[in-house]
Amino acid sequence: ERQLTATYSPQQNGVSERRNRSLVEMARAMIKAKDLPLKFWAEAVHTAAYIQNRIPTRALENKTPLEAWNGTKPSLNHLKVFGCVCYVHI
């Protein structure tokens, strides 16, 4: 259900504000864990959102947000540790 809220009133958007806080905390932890410079902030937030969309949640009866959206269970086989050294195989 779509609900409209007043501009600049985060107290009316508790669920989305908490979700954003979780993304920021996860991104901060990923950067800190690998001692990366802040230039990787955007990539860390993007990765955090990617992961959060593939983690089951009680709000969706232990389904992932992605599963609730498109009806298929996401694969996690391709995930790697954020900030790990990698090589491109050509």
Summary of the structure (lengths in Angstrom):
residues: 90
radius of gyration: 16.0
end to end distance: 47.0
largest distance: 51.5
contacts: 166
relative contact order: 0.12
helix: 52%
strand: 2%
